[in-house]
Amino acid sequence: MTTAIQNVENYLGSFTDFEKTASGRELPWLRTLRAEAFARFCETGFPTTHDEDWRFTNVSTIARAQFALEGKLASVNASELKKWRMEAAVAELVFVDGQFVRELSVMGNLADSISALSLKEEITNPGTFLEAHLGRYLNIQRDPFSAMNTAFAEDGAFVHVGRGTVLEAPIHLLFVSTTADAPRMVHPRNLLIFEKESQATVIEEYVSLGGGTVLCNSATELVAEENAAVSHYMIEREHVEAFNISTLRIQQDRNANVSSHSLLLGGGLVRNNVHPVLAGEGGECLINGLFVGDGKQHLDNYMHVEHAAPHCSSRQFYNGILDGHSHGVFHGRIVVHKDAQKTDAKQTNRNLLLSDDAQIDTKPQLEIYADDVKCTHGATIGQIEENALFYLRSRGIDEVSARRFLLRAFAGECVDRMKPGPAREHAENLIHDHILAVANHLPAKPKTKGKQTKRRLEEVK
């Protein structure tokens, strides 16, 4: 028995206790969904670097730890959340250690055609949408963490936007982790449904109020029906001891337009999975992201785009900035199925390494089974351009300011792809503050001697 599978046995007791008290345990379909997911998790165990999807990310630290579910809700004051609030949001749902806290949330004045509430509340009073969608898209066979999340799925956000409804302001989902005296795990599960011709923006943000060993293993299923236009933001800025595994599974219908924006600024070991399936003709998908690492952070981005219908287009743009001993990963797969003729797909990954010890593994990948497509991919790895730096210095700009200017321009490419509005302003402010901190502690002159920065570039055509 391998260590990865053996350690799964540590969760058997947690799951047995969870089944006895979990909301919705009286619903046969939900009980079966959880049981089958846990069985799959036990069958596969935690992934290892021998698995192709995880070859650049070692999760043995997670596998060895004995994480427990938090039974008691930590006390959090509204004043402690002030710096994380988003006043421009039409509604703000707050989750503390994975549990919805209504008194800390701002529900807003939502139209009757909009629902924004706790998934646990929806499970307690299930409507027609829950059974039809929850767990119907996430691939628990391929990803052990998705299986684990489904097994322990109970709370998170349920958002439903009715047909033709247009939301001008975003819905903010704020997930807060508190200080952990012992290893703790939370499994937020979000279900976001956007009916035909609706337009909306959802921000999913993960922050920390304290330290300790916390595993946040979240999963979001996003359904965009015909002609819907949806923007989804995933913002991760937890403390550097945190483990964050997130999965966004997007199901797109005919002519649906979905934009996914990921911003990874914190965490110790972070894995960001984005899996759109363009299942309806004429769909468009933008996958846009920025990851900024320092110290010993490990930031892994795994993109799996499936073109399952003809006349669809997708764009992937991910920029990485890595300093210290940080390690970044970009693994992008574009799969064009046999019937997806006239596919137009592009994938680009650009990276800046600010130290000799920073490392990036980038693997752009195409799998094409149709014969009438237009697909391109590529990746670049470099350092701050010395000629550009010299030009700015020659104009009287000091070196720190010049580096800050160039880093902001590089990160700004991510911002430029966001739709103008409160969500973009929120992301832009976070990027600005983070880049400012990075630029301020860069050495006056980059290292030029010794072992060259370790980096690998692998392209699979």
PyMOL commands that set and color helices and strands:
alter all, ss='L'
color gray80, all
select helices_A, chain A and resi 3-21+28-44+52-54+60-64+78-84+102-104+119-124+128-133+144-151+386-394+399-416+422-440
alter helices_A, ss='H'
color red, helices_A
select strands_A, chain A and resi 68-69+91-96+99-100+114-118+157-161+171-177+184-186+189-194+199-208+214-224+229-237+243-252+257-264+269-278+284-293+298-307+313-322+327-336+343-353+359-368+373-382+455-457
alter strands_A, ss='S'
color yellow, strands_A
deselect
rebuild
show_as cartoon
